[in-house]
């Protein structure tokens, strides 16, 4: 929709959308082929992906945190609080 609103035809905008998503099955196929090599570091990859998703959700879906002069402080404090909560959860059971 954004590409079509900028003047591209519907077909070309759809084609660009398809091309932007083609990397996912290709990366999935490569991951399956290399699964024996990736298994030891998979928890680290998944935790990085989870942290990145939490950052995106907080930065984009909670707009009040992004307002003002020091817009990153709310996000940073949320991430530190979440990290502390997870540490306490693991330490205290």
NORTALIN-V56493 format. One line per field, one symbol per residue. phi: phi as a letter, one per 30 degrees, with the letter a starting at -180 (. if undefined). psi: psi as a letter, one per 30 degrees, with the letter a starting at -180 (. if undefined). A space follows every 50 residues. Layout:
phi = ???
psi = ???
//
This chain:
phi = .dddddjdddddddddddddcddddddddddddcddddedceeddddddd dddddddddcccdddcdjdcdddddddddddddddddddddci
psi = eeeefgflleeeeeeeeeeffffeeeeeeeeeegeeefeegeeeeeeeee eeeeeeeeeefifffflaeiffeeeeeeeeeeeeeeeeeeef.
//
